[in-house]
Amino acid sequence: MVGLLPRSLPPMPSSFRQLDNAATPAEVVEIVRDYFVMWTPEEIALLPEACRPPHVRDETDVEELHRCAVEAFRRSRASGDELALLRKLTGFVASASVRLAQLRRAESGKRSGTATPRERRAANRGG
């Protein structure tokens, strides 16, 4: 299939901003769910079967999707829209996994009193 992706639109930068602003792991999971709701069934069908976004329930699901996407990308011989969508998936779930790690580090630092000011601000957002 050729031409599924609109060539003039950026890859949903507001979703990446939302990840950056997420204050809890639950918010990250919700953002990931919302992100994939915007994908068409045709786009999801072009992803490797093992990496099609499952029902994302928690951070473990996000991290498993990240692991799967990275592995699929590493092994892929895809091209065109198939490759573009795999890149899009991999980039987004990588960003979500990084944000989850930042939030865990901030929470750990908050408990031990070693969080940076930025981490403390991020951990305190929304609460």
C-alpha positions as CSV (number, residue, x, y, z in Angstrom):
1,M,0.0,0.0,0.0
2,V,1.4,3.4,-0.9
3,G,0.3,6.8,0.2
4,L,-1.4,6.0,3.5
5,L,0.5,8.6,5.4
6,P,-0.2,12.3,4.9
7,R,3.1,13.7,3.7
8,S,2.4,17.3,4.8
9,L,1.6,16.6,8.5
10,P,4.1,16.3,11.3
11,P,4.0,13.2,13.4
12,M,1.7,14.4,16.1
13,P,4.1,16.6,18.1
14,S,1.4,17.5,20.6
15,S,1.5,13.8,21.8
16,F,5.2,14.2,22.4
17,R,4.6,17.4,24.3
18,Q,2.0,15.7,26.4
19,L,4.5,12.9,27.3
20,D,7.0,15.6,28.3
21,N,4.4,17.1,30.6
22,A,3.1,13.9,32.1
23,A,3.4,13.9,35.8
24,T,2.6,10.3,36.6
25,P,3.1,6.9,35.0
26,A,-0.7,6.6,34.7
27,E,-0.7,9.8,32.6
28,V,1.9,8.4,30.3
29,V,-0.2,5.2,29.8
30,E,-3.3,7.3,29.0
31,I,-1.3,9.4,26.5
32,V,-0.1,6.3,24.8
33,R,-3.6,4.9,24.6
34,D,-4.9,8.2,23.1
35,Y,-2.1,8.3,20.6
36,F,-2.9,4.9,19.1
37,V,-6.6,5.7,18.9
38,M,-5.7,8.2,16.2
39,W,-4.1,5.5,14.1
40,T,-6.3,4.0,11.4
41,P,-6.8,0.2,11.2
42,E,-4.9,0.3,7.9
43,E,-1.9,1.9,9.5
44,I,-1.9,-0.6,12.4
45,A,-2.2,-3.4,9.9
46,L,1.1,-2.3,8.3
47,L,3.0,-2.8,11.6
48,P,4.6,-6.1,12.4
49,E,1.9,-8.3,14.0
50,A,3.8,-8.7,17.2
51,C,4.0,-4.9,17.6
52,R,0.5,-3.9,16.9
53,P,-0.5,-1.8,19.9
54,P,-2.3,-4.0,22.4
55,H,-4.7,-2.9,25.0
56,V,-2.3,-0.7,27.0
57,R,-3.2,-1.2,30.6
58,D,-0.1,-0.1,32.5
59,E,3.6,0.9,32.2
60,T,4.6,-2.7,31.7
61,D,2.5,-2.8,28.5
62,V,4.2,0.5,27.3
63,E,7.6,-0.9,28.0
64,E,6.8,-4.2,26.3
65,L,5.6,-2.4,23.2
66,H,8.8,-0.4,23.2
67,R,10.9,-3.5,23.4
68,C,8.9,-5.1,20.6
69,A,9.1,-2.0,18.4
70,V,12.9,-1.7,18.8
71,E,13.4,-5.4,18.0
72,A,11.1,-5.2,15.0
73,F,12.9,-2.1,13.7
74,R,16.3,-3.7,14.2
75,R,15.2,-6.7,12.1
76,S,13.0,-4.9,9.6
77,R,13.4,-5.0,5.9
78,A,10.4,-2.8,5.5
79,S,10.2,0.2,3.2
80,G,7.7,3.0,2.3
81,D,4.7,3.4,4.6
82,E,5.4,0.2,6.4
83,L,8.8,1.5,7.5
84,A,7.5,5.0,8.2
85,L,4.9,3.6,10.5
86,L,7.3,1.4,12.3
87,R,9.6,4.4,12.8
88,K,6.6,6.4,14.1
89,L,5.7,3.6,16.6
90,T,9.3,3.1,17.7
91,G,9.9,6.8,18.3
92,F,6.7,7.4,20.2
93,V,7.0,4.4,22.5
94,A,10.7,5.1,23.1
95,S,9.7,8.6,24.2
96,A,7.0,7.1,26.5
97,S,9.5,4.7,28.0
98,V,12.0,7.5,28.6
99,R,9.3,9.5,30.3
100,L,8.4,6.6,32.5
101,A,12.0,6.1,33.5
102,Q,12.3,9.9,34.3
103,L,9.2,9.7,36.5
104,R,10.5,6.6,38.4
105,R,13.9,8.4,38.9
106,A,12.1,11.5,40.2
107,E,10.0,9.4,42.5
108,S,13.0,7.5,43.8
109,G,15.0,10.8,44.2
110,K,12.0,12.4,46.0
111,R,12.0,9.5,48.5
112,S,15.8,9.7,49.0
113,G,15.9,13.5,48.8
114,T,18.2,13.6,45.8
115,A,15.9,14.7,43.0
116,T,17.0,17.7,40.9
117,P,14.7,20.8,41.0
118,R,13.4,19.9,37.5
119,E,12.6,16.4,38.6
120,R,10.8,17.6,41.7
121,R,8.7,20.0,39.7
122,A,7.8,17.2,37.2
123,A,6.9,14.9,40.1
124,N,4.8,17.5,41.8
125,R,2.8,18.6,38.7
126,G,-0.8,17.8,38.9
127,G,-0.8,17.2,42.6
